[in-house]
Amino acid sequence: MSTKRGQIQIDGFHSEHVEDRDALAEWTDEKQEEVSSRWRKIVRQLLHDRIALIGGAFVLFMLFWALFSRPLTLYGVTVQPFEVVPYDPMQTRIADPWMSPSLDHPFGTDSLGRDLFSRVMFGTRFSVTIGIIVTAIATVFGVIYGAISGYFGGRVDDVLMRIVDMVFAFPGLVLVLVIVAMLGRGYWQLVVGFTAVGWAGYARLIRGEVLKVKQNEYVMAAKALGARDRKVLFRHIVPNSIAPVIVQATLSIGGVVIGVAALGFLGAGLILPFHVSDVAVERVLRLLRTAPAFFPCRRTPSYRPSNAC
Amino acid sequence: MSLRRFIAQRLLVSVPVMFGVSIITFALVHLTPGDVVDIIIGINPRVGPGEAEQLRRDLGLHRPIYIQYIDWLTDVLQGDFGETYSMGPSAGSLVKSRLPETVALGIFAWVFAMVIAIPTGIYAAVRKGKLGDDVSRFVALAGVSIPNFWLGLMLIAIFAVTFDLWPVLDPQSSLLSREMLWWLVLPGITVGTAASAQLMRIMRTSMGEELNKEYVTAARAKGLPERTVILKHVLRNSLISVVTVAAFLTASIVAGSVVVEVVFGWPGIGQLFISAINQREINLILAITLFTGIAIVIANLLADIIYALLDPRIRNEY
């Protein structure tokens, strides 16, 4: 039937006709530069996705604000000398207090006559970095914790997961509030608080994935070849189960930023030189409460008889 | 596994978690720098170092931390949460006096979330991929992303200041008075919005899954009107996961109400918690943290039990 004995002939597949082939499919050591085409493929995909482009542009814009709003000094060395804020965000009495938005002050001014636009620009730096730092630490710790729990299973898993249950028993914000109340207000105190709450979610997520992935044959193969637990877990299992964690982590950066703002609103956020947009919100609340004359006067006069509209 | 055995098993698992919750609460407050005496000195700087030492001895703070914990837990189990230093009544009675307001807010938010989420979820699932689905998904995404304090402020600015439908200040009367119940609507909606957005997404997904099952085809093949198929057959099965998730939502409703109570001046536990933190009332902070923690463990336990009641298959998975 076939021309050569012992050879299987495959019909319908002609390798020379395959055009778009994964760069890694024919991997050899000399083909190092081929791998970069995989990245190029990702970039090409990204450029075709309009929503991803808009989102990416917005993120870059925020990062630009965070970085260039004011000069950045690390340990006395000026790393970034540019300043794009129109006014000094700390300078009081730049204009009259409580000004409405105008061309000079796009967001208006606050109770001390500071320019809110500059303050929001500068504040981005703290919000964005807290979000990123917290998510990074919480993810690394959560992944290691959850992976160990899922991999070893049994008694270890029971104990480790009950601890996660305990963290989940508190509403996140309440726990962060207690931690910040006990440690005092400040940038790193907020990082500690949000990390202490955030890691548990990642631990639970990756544990579930590890439970699934560890059933695979290649895990058994690695074990059979004598690989140590640590290597099996972090070389073979974790890289194959990390995808949902990464998705979750990117989504939760925004959650942390909103959480920090909520804490600032409650008076437990960043201290004076830092606090920016959050406190503005509280001021607006107080203004709404005590001086409604600033708003279109259509309210009952019963609460403030002195307020003649 | 019988239902009774399932409940017993879940109860057994919850007890150590509750102890853990009390340990975490206690450790958070006592293992961080600064103790009660430092706070008393902060209030009254005339206390000398000798007196401070005496005070620590009187309060039992010189003993090992685990003894202090056991003492505290024994008191708590007997219903004694300790005194407050600057607020007057004991921590336990303060929590008790604010409880009805917070429970009312939570129930309003919860009912609001269900009333909004279930019909829109059904609508979105039935019209999957069409305009109505897209719109409701967009609104749900917005509802999840909007910070609740901002939403609260906007509600005050729009409905109280501009349209004059609500007073601008909280009415400061008892919970069951007419003004107070009317005032409850705004904070209730604010807390409920995020919960309802989450619930709506779950309703849509679970409804969508159920719609693909064979019994739906069978019901349609029998010639049942689409309305009966959706409302009688599919809805029942897809409500299972919604009811369960709704019980799990307790935690986010509690967290949301802390912020929202401050925005609206709602006299509940959340506001009490913030003033406890500002005045560093350690016993009150302990009481509220422990209380919310235990409440959420119980709510999650109930969620598990409801799930097992509604869907007997679950009982064997634990």
Interface residues (C-beta under 8 A of the other chain):
Chain A: R162 I163 D165 M166 V167 F168 A169 F170 P171 G172 L173 V174 L175 L177 V178 I179 A181 M182 L183 G254 I258 A261 A262 F265 L266 G267 A268 V281 V284 L285 L288 R289 P292 F295 P296 R298 R299 T300 S302 Y303
Chain B: V13 P16 V17 G20 V21 I24 T25 L28 V29 T32 P33 G34 S145 P147 N148 F149 W150 L153 I156 A157 A160 V161 T162 F163 D164 P167 V168 L169 A251 S252 V254 A255 V258 V259 V262 V263 G265 F273 I274 I277 N278 R280 I285 I288 T289 T292 G293 I294 I296 V297 N300
